[in-house]
Amino acid sequence: MSVDSSGTVQIGDSNQITPETKIFAIQREQPIFKGNEYEDLSSFSLYSQSLPTPLLTEAINHVTVHENPVIKVNSIQVLGVAASGVVHVGSTRTIQAESRVKNIREFFTDPNEGNE
Amino acid sequence: MNYTVINRGLSVGNITVTAVASSSVLLVGDTESIACSSIFDTPPESLIITRPFVPIAS
């Protein structure tokens, strides 16, 4: 398991997990980058707009009885944990995950010309 | 809604996952509430086709 860019591996219980990711990817046919493309992201509403969260309209009373609170894991193989990914062995109370990804691709010739 | 969980031991053999990325969670265990929201944006105007330009040697 290799853990990169704010990935987390937690063995044991936790109370709250709130991973948040903002990704801005520019792919160019000729990879020449000035290096300041990511500075002004305010023009993209994607990073500021609020995301809809699921509504809970029903009262749920939740009871957990731990007759045997043991968690046994033989092996977990994960090639990569990146971009606020979480591998969590144990219990938690709430998970509130958010990810915002924007891709911009710049070509010289239209790649879709061939297969229309 | 009444919701009762009785844990009588949780044992896992092998888990093989290629990647856990962009705010995703591989959870082995209990939780009470999960709220995952994501937004992925590649609109047509993000596909930009321009004539090749020669960068000026700066």
Backbone of each chain as nested JSON, in Angstrom:
{
  "chains": [
    {"id": "A", "residues": [
      {"number": 1, "name": "MET", "atoms": {"N": [0.85, -1.175, 0.0], "CA": [0.0, 0.0, 0.0], "C": [0.901, 1.246, 0.0]}},
      {"number": 2, "name": "SER", "atoms": {"N": [0.733, 2.084, -1.038], "CA": [1.499, 3.336, -1.015], "C": [0.501, 4.47, -0.82]}},
      {"number": 3, "name": "VAL", "atoms": {"N": [0.804, 5.364, 0.121], "CA": [-0.116, 6.428, 0.529], "C": [0.485, 7.752, 0.082]}},
      {"number": 4, "name": "ASP", "atoms": {"N": [-0.329, 8.531, -0.647], "CA": [0.209, 9.762, -1.235], "C": [-0.814, 10.875, -1.109]}},
      {"number": 5, "name": "SER", "atoms": {"N": [-0.387, 12.113, -1.196], "CA": [-1.208, 13.342, -1.228], "C": [-2.441, 13.236, -0.332]}},
      {"number": 6, "name": "SER", "atoms": {"N": [-2.16, 13.379, 0.945], "CA": [-3.161, 13.44, 2.031], "C": [-4.046, 12.211, 2.069]}},
      {"number": 7, "name": "GLY", "atoms": {"N": [-3.465, 11.045, 1.72], "CA": [-4.204, 9.802, 1.957], "C": [-4.071, 9.431, 3.427]}},
      {"number": 8, "name": "THR", "atoms": {"N": [-4.981, 8.603, 3.921], "CA": [-4.956, 8.23, 5.332], "C": [-5.193, 6.738, 5.476]}},
      {"number": 9, "name": "VAL", "atoms": {"N": [-4.408, 6.115, 6.358], "CA": [-4.683, 4.72, 6.727], "C": [-4.939, 4.725, 8.229]}},
      {"number": 10, "name": "GLN", "atoms": {"N": [-6.162, 4.326, 8.646], "CA": [-6.501, 4.357, 10.075], "C": [-6.848, 2.945, 10.501]}},
      {"number": 11, "name": "ILE", "atoms": {"N": [-6.101, 2.452, 11.486], "CA": [-6.456, 1.159, 12.082], "C": [-6.996, 1.475, 13.458]}},
      {"number": 12, "name": "GLY", "atoms": {"N": [-8.304, 1.303, 13.627], "CA": [-8.886, 1.65, 14.927], "C": [-10.071, 2.553, 14.709]}},
      {"number": 13, "name": "ASP", "atoms": {"N": [-10.825, 2.825, 15.752], "CA": [-12.075, 3.566, 15.605], "C": [-11.798, 5.052, 15.444]}},
      {"number": 14, "name": "SER", "atoms": {"N": [-12.792, 5.73, 14.895], "CA": [-12.718, 7.202, 14.828], "C": [-14.134, 7.723, 14.958]}},
      {"number": 15, "name": "ASN", "atoms": {"N": [-14.255, 9.029, 15.053], "CA": [-15.571, 9.59, 15.245], "C": [-16.107, 10.147, 13.942]}},
      {"number": 16, "name": "GLN", "atoms": {"N": [-15.26, 10.883, 13.231], "CA": [-15.743, 11.579, 12.044], "C": [-14.659, 11.509, 10.969]}},
      {"number": 17, "name": "ILE", "atoms": {"N": [-15.096, 11.246, 9.703], "CA": [-14.138, 11.245, 8.584], "C": [-14.661, 12.255, 7.582]}},
      {"number": 18, "name": "THR", "atoms": {"N": [-13.896, 13.304, 7.281], "CA": [-14.392, 14.311, 6.332], "C": [-13.312, 14.574, 5.277]}},
      {"number": 19, "name": "PRO", "atoms": {"N": [-13.1, 13.616, 4.31], "CA": [-12.11, 13.881, 3.261], "C": [-12.65, 14.89, 2.258]}},
      {"number": 20, "name": "GLU", "atoms": {"N": [-11.781, 15.784, 1.776], "CA": [-12.226, 16.789, 0.808], "C": [-11.123, 16.918, -0.24]}},
      {"number": 21, "name": "THR", "atoms": {"N": [-11.533, 16.878, -1.546], "CA": [-10.549, 16.935, -2.631], "C": [-10.963, 17.974, -3.654]}},
      {"number": 22, "name": "LYS", "atoms": {"N": [-9.986, 18.79, -4.071], "CA": [-10.239, 19.72, -5.182], "C": [-9.156, 19.452, -6.213]}},
      {"number": 23, "name": "ILE", "atoms": {"N": [-9.518, 18.987, -7.407], "CA": [-8.521, 18.627, -8.428], "C": [-8.743, 19.492, -9.66]}},
      {"number": 24, "name": "PHE", "atoms": {"N": [-7.643, 20.076, -10.154], "CA": [-7.715, 20.872, -11.382], "C": [-6.687, 20.29, -12.348]}},
      {"number": 25, "name": "ALA", "atoms": {"N": [-7.145, 19.659, -13.446], "CA": [-6.199, 18.964, -14.331], "C": [-6.246, 19.584, -15.719]}},
      {"number": 26, "name": "ILE", "atoms": {"N": [-5.083, 19.996, -16.21], "CA": [-4.988, 20.51, -17.591], "C": [-4.142, 19.541, -18.379]}},
      {"number": 27, "name": "GLN", "atoms": {"N": [-4.686, 19.022, -19.483], "CA": [-3.886, 18.138, -20.339], "C": [-3.741, 18.809, -21.695]}},
      {"number": 28, "name": "ARG", "atoms": {"N": [-2.504, 18.931, -22.146], "CA": [-2.254, 19.594, -23.436], "C": [-1.542, 18.641, -24.37]}},
      {"number": 29, "name": "GLU", "atoms": {"N": [-1.916, 18.751, -25.682], "CA": [-1.28, 17.87, -26.657], "C": [0.225, 18.15, -26.643]}},
      {"number": 30, "name": "GLN", "atoms": {"N": [0.558, 19.443, -26.552], "CA": [1.982, 19.765, -26.42], "C": [2.19, 20.23, -24.979]}},
      {"number": 31, "name": "PRO", "atoms": {"N": [2.776, 19.408, -24.155], "CA": [2.79, 19.703, -22.713], "C": [3.718, 20.865, -22.365]}},
      {"number": 32, "name": "ILE", "atoms": {"N": [3.29, 22.08, -22.699], "CA": [4.069, 23.269, -22.284], "C": [3.202, 24.012, -21.288]}},
      {"number": 33, "name": "PHE", "atoms": {"N": [3.708, 24.193, -20.073], "CA": [2.902, 24.828, -19.023], "C": [3.683, 26.002, -18.448]}},
      {"number": 34, "name": "LYS", "atoms": {"N": [2.967, 27.137, -18.257], "CA": [3.648, 28.291, -17.658], "C": [3.824, 28.045, -16.151]}},
      {"number": 35, "name": "GLY", "atoms": {"N": [2.977, 27.215, -15.538], "CA": [3.135, 26.956, -14.107], "C": [2.207, 27.798, -13.271]}},
      {"number": 36, "name": "ASN", "atoms": {"N": [1.483, 28.728, -13.895], "CA": [0.581, 29.538, -13.055], "C": [-0.873, 29.308, -13.449]}},
      {"number": 37, "name": "GLU", "atoms": {"N": [-1.118, 28.199, -14.134], "CA": [-2.493, 27.978, -14.609], "C": [-3.458, 27.786, -13.445]}},
      {"number": 38, "name": "TYR", "atoms": {"N": [-2.935, 27.296, -12.31], "CA": [-3.868, 26.96, -11.246], "C": [-4.088, 28.127, -10.283]}},
      {"number": 39, "name": "GLU", "atoms": {"N": [-3.464, 29.271, -10.549], "CA": [-3.521, 30.319, -9.527], "C": [-4.925, 30.91, -9.427]}},
      {"number": 40, "name": "ASP", "atoms": {"N": [-5.551, 31.205, -10.599], "CA": [-6.844, 31.879, -10.485], "C": [-7.96, 30.869, -10.778]}},
      {"number": 41, "name": "LEU", "atoms": {"N": [-8.495, 30.196, -9.764], "CA": [-9.566, 29.221, -9.989], "C": [-10.921, 29.811, -9.645]}},
      {"number": 42, "name": "SER", "atoms": {"N": [-10.944, 31.117, -9.3], "CA": [-12.234, 31.685, -8.86], "C": [-13.213, 31.734, -10.029]}},
      {"number": 43, "name": "SER", "atoms": {"N": [-12.67, 31.725, -11.255], "CA": [-13.616, 31.845, -12.383], "C": [-14.415, 30.553, -12.555]}},
      {"number": 44, "name": "PHE", "atoms": {"N": [-13.963, 29.449, -11.971], "CA": [-14.704, 28.185, -12.117], "C": [-15.664, 28.053, -10.936]}},
      {"number": 45, "name": "SER", "atoms": {"N": [-16.981, 27.994, -11.238], "CA": [-17.96, 27.942, -10.131], "C": [-17.885, 26.588, -9.431]}},
      {"number": 46, "name": "LEU", "atoms": {"N": [-17.304, 25.602, -10.093], "CA": [-17.279, 24.242, -9.554], "C": [-16.687, 24.194, -8.151]}},
      {"number": 47, "name": "TYR", "atoms": {"N": [-15.71, 25.086, -7.863], "CA": [-15.027, 24.984, -6.574], "C": [-15.755, 25.742, -5.472]}},
      {"number": 48, "name": "SER", "atoms": {"N": [-16.744, 26.577, -5.862], "CA": [-17.377, 27.375, -4.802], "C": [-18.83, 26.976, -4.608]}},
      {"number": 49, "name": "GLN", "atoms": {"N": [-19.439, 26.335, -5.61], "CA": [-20.88, 26.058, -5.462], "C": [-21.099, 25.007, -4.393]}},
      {"number": 50, "name": "SER", "atoms": {"N": [-22.252, 25.07, -3.698], "CA": [-22.472, 24.102, -2.607], "C": [-23.024, 22.807, -3.222]}},
      {"number": 51, "name": "LEU", "atoms": {"N": [-22.583, 21.713, -2.681], "CA": [-22.994, 20.412, -3.236], "C": [-24.215, 19.911, -2.482]}},
      {"number": 52, "name": "PRO", "atoms": {"N": [-25.185, 19.301, -3.158], "CA": [-26.377, 18.782, -2.463], "C": [-26.0, 17.619, -1.56]}},
      {"number": 53, "name": "THR", "atoms": {"N": [-26.464, 17.666, -0.315], "CA": [-26.203, 16.509, 0.567], "C": [-27.522, 15.76, 0.76]}},
      {"number": 54, "name": "PRO", "atoms": {"N": [-27.441, 14.444, 0.963], "CA": [-28.681, 13.656, 1.086], "C": [-29.511, 14.126, 2.283]}},
      {"number": 55, "name": "LEU", "atoms": {"N": [-30.832, 14.18, 2.097], "CA": [-31.716, 14.637, 3.18], "C": [-32.083, 13.444, 4.046]}},
      {"number": 56, "name": "LEU", "atoms": {"N": [-32.105, 13.66, 5.374], "CA": [-32.558, 12.59, 6.267], "C": [-33.907, 13.036, 6.818]}},
      {"number": 57, "name": "THR", "atoms": {"N": [-35.013, 12.431, 6.302], "CA": [-36.333, 12.924, 6.695], "C": [-36.969, 12.027, 7.749]}},
      {"number": 58, "name": "GLU", "atoms": {"N": [-36.273, 10.967, 8.163], "CA": [-36.922, 9.981, 9.035], "C": [-36.124, 9.884, 10.319]}},
      {"number": 59, "name": "ALA", "atoms": {"N": [-36.807, 9.788, 11.446], "CA": [-36.097, 9.654, 12.723], "C": [-35.619, 8.215, 12.831]}},
      {"number": 60, "name": "ILE", "atoms": {"N": [-34.337, 8.018, 12.992], "CA": [-33.782, 6.662, 13.112], "C": [-33.149, 6.55, 14.485]}},
      {"number": 61, "name": "ASN", "atoms": {"N": [-33.666, 5.613, 15.345], "CA": [-32.889, 5.407, 16.576], "C": [-32.114, 4.093, 16.415]}},
      {"number": 62, "name": "HIS", "atoms": {"N": [-30.823, 4.276, 16.544], "CA": [-29.85, 3.257, 16.152], "C": [-29.18, 2.738, 17.411]}},
      {"number": 63, "name": "VAL", "atoms": {"N": [-29.258, 1.406, 17.614], "CA": [-28.653, 0.795, 18.796], "C": [-27.642, -0.231, 18.307]}},
      {"number": 64, "name": "THR", "atoms": {"N": [-26.427, -0.165, 18.844], "CA": [-25.407, -1.153, 18.449], "C": [-25.026, -1.971, 19.664]}},
      {"number": 65, "name": "VAL", "atoms": {"N": [-25.087, -3.291, 19.551], "CA": [-24.705, -4.177, 20.656], "C": [-23.429, -4.879, 20.234]}},
      {"number": 66, "name": "HIS", "atoms": {"N": [-22.338, -4.658, 20.979], "CA": [-21.05, -5.27, 20.601], "C": [-20.865, -6.554, 21.4]}},
      {"number": 67, "name": "GLU", "atoms": {"N": [-21.463, -7.67, 20.931], "CA": [-21.253, -8.934, 21.646], "C": [-19.814, -9.382, 21.473]}},
      {"number": 68, "name": "ASN", "atoms": {"N": [-19.276, -9.203, 20.246], "CA": [-17.877, -9.575, 20.007], "C": [-17.281, -8.474, 19.144]}},
      {"number": 69, "name": "PRO", "atoms": {"N": [-16.68, -7.464, 19.781], "CA": [-16.289, -6.265, 19.024], "C": [-14.994, -6.432, 18.247]}},
      {"number": 70, "name": "VAL", "atoms": {"N": [-14.616, -7.678, 17.885], "CA": [-13.294, -7.886, 17.267], "C": [-13.416, -7.773, 15.752]}},
      {"number": 71, "name": "ILE", "atoms": {"N": [-12.444, -7.112, 15.148], "CA": [-12.354, -7.065, 13.677], "C": [-11.054, -7.751, 13.301]}},
      {"number": 72, "name": "LYS", "atoms": {"N": [-11.159, -8.846, 12.553], "CA": [-9.938, -9.567, 12.139], "C": [-9.759, -9.398, 10.641]}},
      {"number": 73, "name": "VAL", "atoms": {"N": [-8.606, -8.955, 10.231], "CA": [-8.354, -8.777, 8.799], "C": [-7.097, -9.573, 8.452]}},
      {"number": 74, "name": "ASN", "atoms": {"N": [-7.208, -10.415, 7.423], "CA": [-6.03, -11.195, 7.042], "C": [-5.096, -10.316, 6.215]}},
      {"number": 75, "name": "SER", "atoms": {"N": [-5.601, -9.813, 5.069], "CA": [-4.691, -8.946, 4.287], "C": [-5.508, -7.986, 3.449]}},
      {"number": 76, "name": "ILE", "atoms": {"N": [-4.984, -6.769, 3.347], "CA": [-5.584, -5.744, 2.485], "C": [-4.484, -5.268, 1.552]}},
      {"number": 77, "name": "GLN", "atoms": {"N": [-4.704, -5.419, 0.24], "CA": [-3.695, -4.926, -0.712], "C": [-4.309, -3.775, -1.493]}},
      {"number": 78, "name": "VAL", "atoms": {"N": [-3.748, -2.583, -1.326], "CA": [-4.229, -1.421, -2.065], "C": [-3.026, -0.849, -2.806]}},
      {"number": 79, "name": "LEU", "atoms": {"N": [-3.154, -0.712, -4.135], "CA": [-2.005, -0.232, -4.9], "C": [-1.692, 1.211, -4.511]}},
      {"number": 80, "name": "GLY", "atoms": {"N": [-2.761, 2.026, -4.414], "CA": [-2.476, 3.43, -4.119], "C": [-3.608, 4.062, -3.335]}},
      {"number": 81, "name": "VAL", "atoms": {"N": [-3.263, 4.904, -2.346], "CA": [-4.249, 5.695, -1.606], "C": [-3.84, 7.143, -1.818]}},
      {"number": 82, "name": "ALA", "atoms": {"N": [-4.654, 7.885, -2.594], "CA": [-4.227, 9.254, -2.911], "C": [-5.421, 10.201, -2.863]}},
      {"number": 83, "name": "ALA", "atoms": {"N": [-5.126, 11.503, -2.944], "CA": [-6.169, 12.539, -3.057], "C": [-7.239, 12.341, -1.99]}},
      {"number": 84, "name": "SER", "atoms": {"N": [-6.797, 12.412, -0.731], "CA": [-7.723, 12.301, 0.406], "C": [-8.452, 10.98, 0.449]}},
      {"number": 85, "name": "GLY", "atoms": {"N": [-7.837, 9.92, -0.046], "CA": [-8.441, 8.59, 0.102], "C": [-8.226, 8.104, 1.527]}},
      {"number": 86, "name": "VAL", "atoms": {"N": [-9.134, 7.256, 1.998], "CA": [-9.033, 6.778, 3.38], "C": [-9.211, 5.265, 3.377]}},
      {"number": 87, "name": "VAL", "atoms": {"N": [-8.264, 4.552, 4.015], "CA": [-8.467, 3.128, 4.289], "C": [-8.65, 3.028, 5.797]}},
      {"number": 88, "name": "HIS", "atoms": {"N": [-9.827, 2.578, 6.238], "CA": [-10.175, 2.664, 7.667], "C": [-10.622, 1.285, 8.144]}},
      {"number": 89, "name": "VAL", "atoms": {"N": [-9.854, 0.699, 9.046], "CA": [-10.266, -0.58, 9.622], "C": [-10.713, -0.277, 11.041]}},
      {"number": 90, "name": "GLY", "atoms": {"N": [-12.026, -0.315, 11.264], "CA": [-12.545, 0.045, 12.583], "C": [-13.847, 0.771, 12.376]}},
      {"number": 91, "name": "SER", "atoms": {"N": [-14.484, 1.155, 13.434], "CA": [-15.795, 1.786, 13.293], "C": [-15.668, 3.29, 13.362]}},
      {"number": 92, "name": "THR", "atoms": {"N": [-16.676, 3.959, 12.817], "CA": [-16.699, 5.411, 12.882], "C": [-18.154, 5.838, 13.016]}},
      {"number": 93, "name": "ARG", "atoms": {"N": [-18.381, 7.135, 13.202], "CA": [-19.769, 7.566, 13.362], "C": [-20.267, 8.201, 12.073]}},
      {"number": 94, "name": "THR", "atoms": {"N": [-19.544, 9.216, 11.565], "CA": [-20.072, 9.859, 10.351], "C": [-18.957, 9.983, 9.312]}},
      {"number": 95, "name": "ILE", "atoms": {"N": [-19.346, 9.845, 8.059], "CA": [-18.422, 10.058, 6.942], "C": [-19.049, 11.112, 6.048]}},
      {"number": 96, "name": "GLN", "atoms": {"N": [-18.321, 12.193, 5.819], "CA": [-18.836, 13.292, 5.0], "C": [-17.757, 13.573, 3.95]}},
      {"number": 97, "name": "ALA", "atoms": {"N": [-17.899, 12.96, 2.747], "CA": [-16.819, 13.06, 1.745], "C": [-17.235, 14.02, 0.641]}},
      {"number": 98, "name": "GLU", "atoms": {"N": [-16.237, 14.779, 0.14], "CA": [-16.549, 15.729, -0.925], "C": [-15.384, 15.722, -1.902]}},
      {"number": 99, "name": "SER", "atoms": {"N": [-15.727, 15.645, -3.244], "CA": [-14.614, 15.703, -4.206], "C": [-15.045, 16.533, -5.397]}},
      {"number": 100, "name": "ARG", "atoms": {"N": [-14.171, 17.452, -5.811], "CA": [-14.46, 18.361, -6.935], "C": [-13.329, 18.234, -7.946]}},
      {"number": 101, "name": "VAL", "atoms": {"N": [-13.661, 17.782, -9.178], "CA": [-12.624, 17.525, -10.183], "C": [-12.976, 18.292, -11.442]}},
      {"number": 102, "name": "LYS", "atoms": {"N": [-11.978, 19.025, -11.974], "CA": [-12.208, 19.706, -13.252], "C": [-11.086, 19.326, -14.211]}},
      {"number": 103, "name": "ASN", "atoms": {"N": [-11.456, 18.895, -15.413], "CA": [-10.481, 18.521, -16.443], "C": [-10.579, 19.489, -17.608]}},
      {"number": 104, "name": "ILE", "atoms": {"N": [-9.448, 19.999, -18.042], "CA": [-9.415, 20.826, -19.261], "C": [-8.423, 20.168, -20.206]}},
      {"number": 105, "name": "ARG", "atoms": {"N": [-8.869, 19.88, -21.438], "CA": [-7.971, 19.232, -22.403], "C": [-7.777, 20.171, -23.582]}},
      {"number": 106, "name": "GLU", "atoms": {"N": [-6.557, 20.366, -23.962], "CA": [-6.274, 21.285, -25.084], "C": [-5.55, 20.53, -26.193]}},
      {"number": 107, "name": "PHE", "atoms": {"N": [-6.164, 20.535, -27.4], "CA": [-5.572, 19.812, -28.527], "C": [-5.318, 20.797, -29.668]}},
      {"number": 108, "name": "PHE", "atoms": {"N": [-4.478, 20.368, -30.618], "CA": [-4.303, 21.168, -31.838], "C": [-5.291, 20.682, -32.896]}},
      {"number": 109, "name": "THR", "atoms": {"N": [-5.495, 19.344, -32.937], "CA": [-6.471, 18.835, -33.918], "C": [-7.618, 18.211, -33.123]}},
      {"number": 110, "name": "ASP", "atoms": {"N": [-8.806, 18.226, -33.71], "CA": [-9.966, 17.726, -32.969], "C": [-9.848, 16.205, -32.85]}},
      {"number": 111, "name": "PRO", "atoms": {"N": [-9.732, 15.655, -31.633], "CA": [-9.544, 14.199, -31.504], "C": [-10.782, 13.432, -31.923]}},
      {"number": 112, "name": "ASN", "atoms": {"N": [-11.97, 14.123, -31.946], "CA": [-13.196, 13.366, -32.255], "C": [-13.45, 13.291, -33.748]}},
      {"number": 113, "name": "GLU", "atoms": {"N": [-12.565, 13.88, -34.54], "CA": [-12.848, 13.887, -35.985], "C": [-12.922, 12.467, -36.519]}},
      {"number": 114, "name": "GLY", "atoms": {"N": [-12.001, 11.606, -36.038], "CA": [-11.897, 10.274, -36.641], "C": [-13.164, 9.455, -36.418]}},
      {"number": 115, "name": "ASN", "atoms": {"N": [-13.695, 9.457, -35.173], "CA": [-14.709, 8.426, -34.882], "C": [-16.129, 8.946, -34.803]}},
      {"number": 116, "name": "GLU", "atoms": {"N": [-16.475, 9.881, -35.662], "CA": [-17.898, 10.308, -35.592], "C": [-18.75, 9.599, -36.634]}}
    ]},
    {"id": "B", "residues": [
      {"number": 1, "name": "MET", "atoms": {"N": [-37.792, 4.741, 12.641], "CA": [-37.263, 3.41, 12.297], "C": [-36.308, 2.985, 13.42]}},
      {"number": 2, "name": "ASN", "atoms": {"N": [-36.547, 1.738, 13.926], "CA": [-35.62, 1.209, 14.933], "C": [-34.576, 0.372, 14.205]}},
      {"number": 3, "name": "TYR", "atoms": {"N": [-33.324, 0.621, 14.535], "CA": [-32.255, -0.038, 13.778], "C": [-31.251, -0.576, 14.786]}},
      {"number": 4, "name": "THR", "atoms": {"N": [-31.194, -1.916, 14.912], "CA": [-30.316, -2.504, 15.925], "C": [-29.223, -3.294, 15.234]}},
      {"number": 5, "name": "VAL", "atoms": {"N": [-27.996, -3.065, 15.644], "CA": [-26.864, -3.795, 15.074], "C": [-26.263, -4.638, 16.18]}},
      {"number": 6, "name": "ILE", "atoms": {"N": [-26.119, -5.948, 15.948], "CA": [-25.462, -6.812, 16.939], "C": [-24.188, -7.334, 16.295]}},
      {"number": 7, "name": "ASN", "atoms": {"N": [-23.051, -6.848, 16.819], "CA": [-21.769, -7.26, 16.238], "C": [-21.308, -8.543, 16.893]}},
      {"number": 8, "name": "ARG", "atoms": {"N": [-21.18, -9.608, 16.07], "CA": [-20.666, -10.882, 16.606], "C": [-19.338, -11.192, 15.945]}},
      {"number": 9, "name": "GLY", "atoms": {"N": [-18.527, -10.175, 15.787], "CA": [-17.191, -10.424, 15.212], "C": [-17.227, -10.216, 13.718]}},
      {"number": 10, "name": "LEU", "atoms": {"N": [-16.179, -9.536, 13.232], "CA": [-16.091, -9.259, 11.79], "C": [-14.728, -9.761, 11.343]}},
      {"number": 11, "name": "SER", "atoms": {"N": [-14.708, -10.757, 10.431], "CA": [-13.369, -11.194, 10.0], "C": [-13.324, -11.168, 8.48]}},
      {"number": 12, "name": "VAL", "atoms": {"N": [-12.237, -10.627, 7.983], "CA": [-12.086, -10.402, 6.546], "C": [-10.907, -11.23, 6.077]}},
      {"number": 13, "name": "GLY", "atoms": {"N": [-11.061, -11.917, 4.924], "CA": [-9.941, -12.703, 4.387], "C": [-8.993, -11.766, 3.665]}},
      {"number": 14, "name": "ASN", "atoms": {"N": [-9.194, -11.611, 2.361], "CA": [-8.291, -10.738, 1.597], "C": [-9.092, -9.689, 0.858]}},
      {"number": 15, "name": "ILE", "atoms": {"N": [-8.575, -8.494, 0.859], "CA": [-9.172, -7.424, 0.051], "C": [-8.076, -6.928, -0.877]}},
      {"number": 16, "name": "THR", "atoms": {"N": [-8.368, -6.869, -2.18], "CA": [-7.394, -6.302, -3.123], "C": [-8.083, -5.187, -3.884]}},
      {"number": 17, "name": "VAL", "atoms": {"N": [-7.557, -3.97, -3.749], "CA": [-8.179, -2.812, -4.381], "C": [-7.087, -2.099, -5.169]}},
      {"number": 18, "name": "THR", "atoms": {"N": [-7.387, -1.654, -6.397], "CA": [-6.351, -0.965, -7.156], "C": [-6.076, 0.404, -6.565]}},
      {"number": 19, "name": "ALA", "atoms": {"N": [-7.149, 1.183, -6.375], "CA": [-6.855, 2.54, -5.89], "C": [-7.993, 3.033, -5.016]}},
      {"number": 20, "name": "VAL", "atoms": {"N": [-7.643, 3.831, -3.999], "CA": [-8.637, 4.539, -3.186], "C": [-8.28, 6.009, -3.33]}},
      {"number": 21, "name": "ALA", "atoms": {"N": [-9.047, 6.727, -4.142], "CA": [-8.636, 8.112, -4.407], "C": [-9.844, 9.045, -4.39]}},
      {"number": 22, "name": "SER", "atoms": {"N": [-9.555, 10.341, -4.497], "CA": [-10.518, 11.464, -4.513], "C": [-11.645, 11.223, -3.514]}},
      {"number": 23, "name": "SER", "atoms": {"N": [-11.256, 11.363, -2.244], "CA": [-12.215, 11.367, -1.131], "C": [-13.043, 10.109, -1.038]}},
      {"number": 24, "name": "SER", "atoms": {"N": [-12.494, 8.978, -1.453], "CA": [-13.292, 7.751, -1.261], "C": [-12.747, 7.009, -0.042]}},
      {"number": 25, "name": "VAL", "atoms": {"N": [-13.575, 6.155, 0.531], "CA": [-13.253, 5.523, 1.806], "C": [-13.399, 4.01, 1.64]}},
      {"number": 26, "name": "LEU", "atoms": {"N": [-12.354, 3.247, 2.028], "CA": [-12.461, 1.784, 2.118], "C": [-12.647, 1.486, 3.601]}},
      {"number": 27, "name": "LEU", "atoms": {"N": [-13.889, 1.166, 4.014], "CA": [-14.199, 1.052, 5.444], "C": [-14.413, -0.419, 5.78]}},
      {"number": 28, "name": "VAL", "atoms": {"N": [-13.717, -0.914, 6.785], "CA": [-13.99, -2.257, 7.311], "C": [-14.468, -2.036, 8.736]}},
      {"number": 29, "name": "GLY", "atoms": {"N": [-15.799, -2.012, 8.912], "CA": [-16.305, -1.736, 10.265], "C": [-17.631, -1.028, 10.173]}},
      {"number": 30, "name": "ASP", "atoms": {"N": [-18.133, -0.552, 11.317], "CA": [-19.459, 0.069, 11.349], "C": [-19.365, 1.554, 11.097]}},
      {"number": 31, "name": "THR", "atoms": {"N": [-20.497, 2.131, 10.699], "CA": [-20.625, 3.582, 10.696], "C": [-22.107, 3.9, 10.847]}},
      {"number": 32, "name": "GLU", "atoms": {"N": [-22.407, 5.15, 11.229], "CA": [-23.816, 5.504, 11.383], "C": [-24.322, 6.225, 10.141]}},
      {"number": 33, "name": "SER", "atoms": {"N": [-23.542, 7.189, 9.629], "CA": [-24.073, 7.907, 8.454], "C": [-22.942, 8.174, 7.478]}},
      {"number": 34, "name": "ILE", "atoms": {"N": [-23.267, 8.021, 6.196], "CA": [-22.285, 8.278, 5.139], "C": [-22.908, 9.261, 4.166]}},
      {"number": 35, "name": "ALA", "atoms": {"N": [-22.228, 10.355, 3.858], "CA": [-22.736, 11.313, 2.872], "C": [-21.581, 11.62, 1.922]}},
      {"number": 36, "name": "CYS", "atoms": {"N": [-21.619, 11.059, 0.722], "CA": [-20.547, 11.323, -0.251], "C": [-21.124, 12.189, -1.358]}},
      {"number": 37, "name": "SER", "atoms": {"N": [-20.466, 13.314, -1.633], "CA": [-20.939, 14.119, -2.765], "C": [-19.732, 14.455, -3.628]}},
      {"number": 38, "name": "SER", "atoms": {"N": [-19.935, 14.369, -4.949], "CA": [-18.784, 14.688, -5.801], "C": [-19.285, 15.404, -7.04]}},
      {"number": 39, "name": "ILE", "atoms": {"N": [-18.404, 16.229, -7.608], "CA": [-18.757, 16.964, -8.816], "C": [-17.596, 16.82, -9.784]}},
      {"number": 40, "name": "PHE", "atoms": {"N": [-17.911, 16.405, -11.005], "CA": [-16.867, 16.168, -12.018], "C": [-17.239, 17.001, -13.224]}},
      {"number": 41, "name": "ASP", "atoms": {"N": [-16.322, 17.848, -13.684], "CA": [-16.732, 18.852, -14.659], "C": [-15.822, 18.774, -15.879]}},
      {"number": 42, "name": "THR", "atoms": {"N": [-16.308, 18.233, -16.993], "CA": [-15.571, 18.3, -18.261], "C": [-16.567, 18.711, -19.331]}},
      {"number": 43, "name": "PRO", "atoms": {"N": [-17.036, 19.981, -19.261], "CA": [-18.034, 20.408, -20.258], "C": [-17.396, 20.551, -21.623]}},
      {"number": 44, "name": "PRO", "atoms": {"N": [-18.203, 20.643, -22.674], "CA": [-17.633, 20.754, -24.026], "C": [-16.618, 21.891, -24.127]}},
      {"number": 45, "name": "GLU", "atoms": {"N": [-16.88, 23.007, -23.42], "CA": [-15.937, 24.128, -23.609], "C": [-14.605, 23.859, -22.933]}},
      {"number": 46, "name": "SER", "atoms": {"N": [-14.54, 22.721, -22.178], "CA": [-13.224, 22.42, -21.603], "C": [-12.337, 21.725, -22.621]}},
      {"number": 47, "name": "LEU", "atoms": {"N": [-12.937, 21.354, -23.779], "CA": [-12.116, 20.745, -24.848], "C": [-11.748, 21.883, -25.791]}},
      {"number": 48, "name": "ILE", "atoms": {"N": [-10.53, 22.378, -25.683], "CA": [-10.134, 23.587, -26.428], "C": [-9.21, 23.162, -27.557]}},
      {"number": 49, "name": "ILE", "atoms": {"N": [-9.53, 23.584, -28.772], "CA": [-8.696, 23.226, -29.932], "C": [-8.113, 24.517, -30.48]}},
      {"number": 50, "name": "THR", "atoms": {"N": [-6.773, 24.631, -30.405], "CA": [-6.133, 25.879, -30.872], "C": [-5.044, 25.515, -31.87]}},
      {"number": 51, "name": "ARG", "atoms": {"N": [-4.718, 26.438, -32.732], "CA": [-3.605, 26.191, -33.679], "C": [-2.326, 26.099, -32.832]}},
      {"number": 52, "name": "PRO", "atoms": {"N": [-1.354, 25.319, -33.24], "CA": [-0.119, 25.245, -32.455], "C": [0.616, 26.578, -32.468]}},
      {"number": 53, "name": "PHE", "atoms": {"N": [1.132, 26.979, -31.334], "CA": [1.898, 28.237, -31.294], "C": [3.312, 27.896, -30.846]}},
      {"number": 54, "name": "VAL", "atoms": {"N": [4.284, 28.684, -31.301], "CA": [5.675, 28.4, -30.923], "C": [5.988, 29.32, -29.746]}},
      {"number": 55, "name": "PRO", "atoms": {"N": [6.297, 28.767, -28.559], "CA": [6.57, 29.623, -27.408], "C": [7.814, 30.481, -27.638]}},
      {"number": 56, "name": "ILE", "atoms": {"N": [7.714, 31.747, -27.263], "CA": [8.861, 32.655, -27.453], "C": [9.903, 32.278, -26.415]}},
      {"number": 57, "name": "ALA", "atoms": {"N": [11.095, 32.162, -26.841], "CA": [12.163, 31.779, -25.892], "C": [12.273, 32.894, -24.864]}},
      {"number": 58, "name": "SER", "atoms": {"N": [11.865, 32.592, -23.639], "CA": [11.881, 33.677, -22.617], "C": [13.189, 33.624, -21.838]}}
    ]}
  ]
}
